Amino acid sequence: MNLFDVYPLNDITIVKAKGSYVWDDKGDQYLDLYGGHAVISIGHTHPHWVQRIEDQLEKIAFYSNSIKIPLQQQLSDKLGKISDKKDYQLFLCNSGAEANENALKLASFHNGRKKIVAFTKSFHGRTSLAVSATDNKNYIAPVNESDNVIFLPFNDEDALEECFKANGKKISSVIIEGIQGVGGINVADESFLKKIRSLCDEYGAVYIADSVQCGYGRTGKFFSHDFAGVNADIYTMAKGMGNGFPVAGIIIAPHIKPKHFILGTTFGGNHLACAAALAVLEIIEEEKLMGNAVMVGKYLKDQLEEIPELKNVRGRGLMIGFDVPEELKDLKKNLLWNQKIFTGEAKPNVIRLLPSLALKKRDAEDFIEALKEEIEKVMEKVQG
């Protein structure tokens, strides 16, 4: 049986990982500035994370949500403390798409409405509702097409206000990434997030903060939306939440009341997932990784801004993007094959950096030197 071919693959087999480095089956070492798509939040195979999972595996790996699982409450308490959202409620699931799916569904249950406001270049997942609110026609099958999603320009306050005036009480929710990931590291203006909050309050809509990529401390605040100084009604989480173990969740403001059976999950919040997620929070707190993300992220941004060939360096903390000109279109590929450095991309010309929040400054320095070297090679050819 063949694997269903859905991704273009690099001809690399990773067999070992530690901290910010991975090794292939030939013994070659790579610096990982991609983090498996913003998943590796505390570094690969962190010993405390490994021990937490191993200890839990010796006890019980899984039982259904038909019984009490104290680890879920422990995770909820820890998450409330570190995110400073103690009065919120936690629902656990398995992936970012599932988190956004449940958030959109819960909002509709809450106010009985159908319309969703989303934004250009958004990515919220590949399941039914989540993909309908994703601004990429390549991902949306005919069965996912919906008249209930209204796409507006990102960071356009006037368009948002006009949309609410026109649709008023039909709008169930507004969903927005604090920093768009797949869309190319586009930062939501603080004033725009405040406008979403005020309009949702005025019209009774639900503000959903998609924090799947831009959350979990990556920007220096627990949720990147927190830079605006207002609270969302629902925050969605995944990726960095388990450091590679599949776990996700939504936290829900207290005014949205639960009701039996409106949400559900088989694997969400299982014993192993909670153990992994607890380890991540413990390490973020103990090793002050949000502060490290700010410090190392600032160094990277400052250095990138000094490289004249790179344009529009942007982002927060360790979620950084920059544009590359046409003559440097192979820069990501050259970094991988010549320098053994993994980075991310967004079409057509953006390189994305999504490393572990534990990335060391010396590793960031090595990256900058390698980047300059590859740019210099290309520019020498271009110039003569």
CORUR-V104919 format. One record per pair of residues at least 24 apart in sequence whose ideal C-beta (glycine too) atoms are under 10 Angstrom apart, sorted by the first residue. I is the first residue (numbers start at 1). J is the second residue. Records with the same first field share a line. If there is no record, write none. Layout:
BEGIN
I->J, J
END
This chain:
BEGIN
10->333, 336, 337, 342
11->337
12->336, 337, 340, 342
14->44, 342
16->44, 45
17->43, 44, 45, 244
18->43, 44, 45, 46, 47
19->43, 44, 45, 46, 356, 358, 359, 360, 363
20->44, 342, 355, 356, 358, 359, 360, 363, 364, 366, 367
21->340, 342, 356, 363
22->340, 342
23->340
24->340
28->340
29->340
30->335, 336, 339, 340, 341, 342
31->335, 339, 340, 341, 342, 343, 355, 359, 363, 364, 366, 367, 370
32->341, 342, 343, 354, 355, 356, 359, 363
33->300, 318, 320, 335, 341, 342, 343, 344, 351, 352, 353, 354, 355, 356, 359, 363, 364, 367, 371
34->332, 336, 341, 342, 343, 344, 345, 352, 353, 354, 355
35->218, 239, 240, 243, 244, 318, 342, 344, 353, 354, 355, 356, 357, 359
36->239, 240, 243, 244, 342, 344, 354, 356
37->96, 181, 182, 213, 239, 344, 352, 354
38->96, 181, 212, 213, 214, 215, 216, 218, 238, 239, 240, 318, 319, 344, 352, 353, 354, 355, 356
39->96, 213, 216, 238, 239, 240, 241, 242, 243, 244, 245, 246, 354, 356
40->239, 240, 243, 244, 354, 355, 356, 357, 358, 359
41->215, 216, 217, 218, 239, 240, 241, 242, 243, 244, 280, 281, 283, 284, 289, 293, 318, 354, 355, 356, 357, 358
42->216, 217, 240, 243, 244, 279, 280, 281, 282, 283, 284, 286, 287, 289, 356, 357, 358
43->243, 283, 287, 289, 355, 356, 357, 358, 359, 360
44->243, 244, 356, 358
45->243, 244
46->243, 279, 280, 283, 287, 356, 358
47->279, 283
48->279, 280, 282, 283, 286, 287
49->242, 243, 244, 245, 275, 276, 277, 278, 279, 280, 282, 283
50->243, 276, 279
51->275, 279
52->245, 272, 274, 275, 276, 277, 278, 279, 280, 282, 283
53->242, 243, 245, 271, 272, 273, 275, 276, 279
54->275
55->275, 279
56->270, 271, 272, 273, 274, 275, 276, 278, 279
57->271, 272, 275
59->271, 272, 275
60->270, 271, 272
61->270, 271, 272, 273, 275
62->266, 267, 270, 271, 272, 273
63->270, 271
64->265, 266, 267, 270
65->92, 264, 265, 266, 267, 268, 269, 270
69->269, 270, 271, 273, 274
70->271, 274
71->269, 270, 271, 272, 273, 274, 275, 277, 278
72->249, 268, 269, 270, 271, 273, 274, 277
73->274
74->274, 275, 277, 278, 281
75->241, 247, 249, 269, 273, 274, 275, 276, 277, 278, 280, 281
76->249, 251, 269, 274
77->278, 281
78->277, 278, 280, 281, 282, 284, 285
79->216, 222, 237, 241, 249, 251, 277, 278, 280, 281
80->251
81->281, 285
82->216, 217, 222, 280, 281, 282, 284, 285, 290
83->211, 215, 216, 217, 221, 222, 223, 226, 235, 237, 251, 281
84->221, 222, 223, 226, 231
85->222, 223, 226, 231, 232, 235, 251, 252, 253
87->231, 251, 253, 254
88->231, 232, 233, 234, 235, 250, 251, 252, 253, 254, 256
89->234, 250, 251, 252, 253, 254, 256, 257, 258
90->237, 249, 250, 251, 252, 269
91->234, 248, 249, 250, 251, 252, 258, 263, 264, 265, 268, 269
92->237, 241, 247, 248, 249, 250, 265, 267, 268, 269, 270, 273, 274, 277
93->236, 237, 238, 246, 247, 248, 249, 250, 263, 264, 265, 266, 267, 268, 269, 273
94->238, 242, 246, 247, 248, 249, 265, 266, 267, 268, 269, 270, 273
95->125, 126, 127, 130, 212, 238, 239, 246, 247, 248, 268
96->123, 124, 125, 126, 127, 130, 181, 210, 211, 212, 213, 215, 236, 237, 238, 239, 241, 248
97->123, 124, 125, 126, 127, 128, 129, 130, 131, 134, 212, 236, 238, 248
98->125, 127, 130, 236, 238, 246, 248, 249, 250, 265, 267, 268
99->124, 125, 130, 208, 210, 211, 212, 234, 235, 236, 237, 238, 239, 241, 247, 248, 249, 250, 251, 268
100->124, 125, 127, 129, 130, 131, 133, 134, 175, 208, 210, 212, 234, 236, 238, 248, 250
101->125, 126, 127, 128, 129, 130, 131, 132, 133, 236, 250, 263
102->127, 129, 130, 234, 236, 248, 249, 250, 252, 262, 263, 264, 265, 268
103->129, 130, 173, 175, 206, 208, 209, 210, 232, 233, 234, 235, 236, 250, 251, 252, 263
104->128, 129, 130, 132, 133, 148, 149, 172, 173, 175, 206, 208, 234, 236
105->129, 172, 173, 262, 263
106->172, 173, 206, 208, 233, 234, 250, 252, 256, 258, 259, 262, 263
107->171, 172, 173, 174, 175, 200, 205, 206, 207, 208, 233, 234, 252, 256
108->148, 172, 173, 206, 262
109->172, 206, 256, 257, 258, 259, 262, 263
110->172, 173, 204, 205, 206, 233, 234, 252, 253, 255, 256, 257, 259, 262
111->169, 171, 172, 173, 203, 204, 205, 206, 256
112->169, 172, 204
113->148, 167, 169, 170, 171, 172, 173, 203, 204, 205, 206
114->146, 147, 148, 149, 170, 171, 172, 173
115->146, 147, 148, 149, 150, 163, 167, 168, 169, 170, 171, 172, 173, 174, 205
116->146, 148, 149, 150, 151, 171, 172, 173, 174, 175, 205, 206, 208
117->149, 150, 151, 152, 159, 160, 163, 164, 167, 171, 172, 173, 174, 175, 176, 196, 199, 200, 205, 207, 208
118->149, 150, 151, 152, 154, 173, 174, 175, 176, 177, 208, 210
119->150, 151, 152, 153, 154, 155, 156, 159, 160, 174, 175, 176, 177, 180, 183, 186, 188, 192
120->151, 152, 153, 154, 155, 156, 180, 183, 186
121->151, 153, 154, 177, 180, 181, 182, 183, 184, 186, 346
122->149, 151, 152, 154, 175, 176, 177, 180, 181, 182, 183, 186, 210
123->177, 180, 181, 182, 183, 210, 212, 213, 346
124->175, 176, 177, 182, 208, 210, 212, 236
125->210, 212, 236, 238
129->175
130->175, 210, 212, 236
133->173, 175, 176, 208, 210
134->175, 182, 183
135->180, 182, 183
136->182, 183, 347
139->182
148->172
149->175
150->174
152->176
154->180, 183, 186, 187, 188, 189, 192
155->186, 187, 188, 189, 191, 192, 193, 195
156->189, 192, 195
157->189, 191, 192, 194, 195, 196, 199
158->195
160->192, 195, 196, 199
161->195, 198, 199
163->199
164->195, 196, 198, 199, 200, 202, 203, 205
165->199, 203
167->203, 205
168->202, 203, 204, 205
169->203, 204, 205
170->203, 205
171->199, 200, 203, 204, 205, 206
172->204, 205, 206, 208
173->200, 205, 206, 207, 208, 233, 234
174->199, 200, 203, 205, 206, 207, 208, 209, 232, 233
175->206, 207, 208, 209, 210, 232, 234, 236
176->207, 208, 209, 210, 225, 232
177->209, 210, 211, 212, 213, 214, 215, 224, 225, 236
178->209, 210, 211, 213, 214, 215, 218, 219, 221, 223, 224, 225, 226, 227, 228, 232, 235, 316, 319
179->210, 211, 213, 214, 215, 218, 219, 224, 225, 227, 314, 315, 316, 317, 319, 320, 321
180->210, 213, 214, 319, 321, 346
181->210, 212, 213, 214, 218, 239, 319, 321, 344, 346, 352, 354
182->213, 344, 345, 346, 347, 352
183->321, 346, 350
184->312, 314, 321, 322, 323, 345, 346, 347, 348, 349, 350, 351, 352
185->213, 214, 312, 313, 314, 315, 316, 319, 320, 321, 322, 323, 344, 346, 350, 351, 352, 353, 354
186->314, 315, 321, 346, 350
187->214, 219, 224, 227, 314, 315, 316, 319, 321
188->214, 224, 225, 227, 228
189->227, 228
190->225, 227, 228, 229, 230
191->228
192->228
193->224, 225, 226, 227, 228, 229, 230, 232
194->228, 229, 230
195->228, 230
196->225, 228, 230, 232
197->225, 228, 229, 230, 231, 232, 233
198->230
200->230, 232, 233
201->230, 233
205->233
206->232, 233, 234, 252, 253, 255, 256
207->231, 232, 233, 234, 235, 253
208->232, 233, 234, 235, 236, 250
209->233, 234, 235, 236, 237, 250, 251
210->234, 235, 236, 237, 238
211->235, 236, 237, 238, 239, 240, 241, 250, 251
212->236, 237, 238, 239, 240, 241, 248
213->238, 239, 240, 319, 352, 354
214->239, 240, 315, 316, 317, 319, 354
215->239, 240, 241, 319
216->240, 241, 242, 243, 277, 280, 281, 284, 289, 290, 357
217->280, 281, 284, 285, 288, 289, 290, 291, 292, 293, 294, 317, 318, 357
218->289, 290, 293, 297, 315, 316, 317, 318, 319, 354, 355, 356, 357
219->290, 293, 294, 297, 315, 316, 317, 318, 319, 357
220->289, 290, 291, 292, 293, 294, 295, 297, 298, 316, 317, 318, 319, 357
221->290, 293, 294, 316, 317
222->281, 284, 290
223->251
224->315, 316, 317, 319
227->316
237->277
239->354
240->277, 280, 284, 354, 356, 357
241->273, 276, 277, 280, 281
242->272, 273, 274, 275, 276, 277, 278, 279, 280
243->276, 277, 279, 280, 283, 284, 356
244->276, 280
245->270, 272, 273, 274, 275, 276, 277, 279, 280
246->270, 272, 273, 276
247->272, 273, 274, 275, 276, 277, 280
248->273, 277
249->273, 277
280->357
283->357, 358
284->357, 358
287->357, 358
288->357
289->318, 356, 357, 358, 359
290->317, 318, 357
291->317, 357
292->317, 318, 356, 357, 358, 359, 360, 361
293->317, 318, 319, 355, 356, 357, 358, 359
294->318, 357
295->359, 361, 364
296->355, 356, 357, 358, 359, 360, 361, 362, 363, 364, 365
297->353, 355, 357, 359, 364
299->359, 361, 364, 365, 368
300->353, 355, 359, 361, 364, 365, 367, 368, 371
301->353
302->368
303->364, 365, 367, 368, 369, 371, 372
304->351, 353, 367, 368, 371
306->368, 372
307->368, 371, 372, 375
308->375, 379
309->371, 372, 375, 376, 378, 379, 382
310->351, 371, 375
311->349
312->349, 350
314->350
315->352, 353, 354
317->357
318->353, 354, 355, 356, 357, 358, 359, 364
319->352, 353, 354, 355
320->351, 352, 353, 354, 355
321->345, 346, 350, 351, 352, 353, 354
322->349, 350, 351, 352, 353, 371
323->348, 349, 350, 351
324->348, 349, 350, 351, 375, 378
325->349, 378, 382
327->375, 378, 379, 381, 382, 383
328->374, 375, 378, 379, 382
329->378
330->374, 378
331->371, 374, 375, 378
332->374
333->374
334->370, 371, 373, 374, 375, 377, 378
335->367, 370, 371, 373, 374, 375
338->370, 373, 374, 377
339->366, 367, 369, 370, 371, 373, 374
340->370
341->366, 367, 370, 371, 374
343->367, 371
END
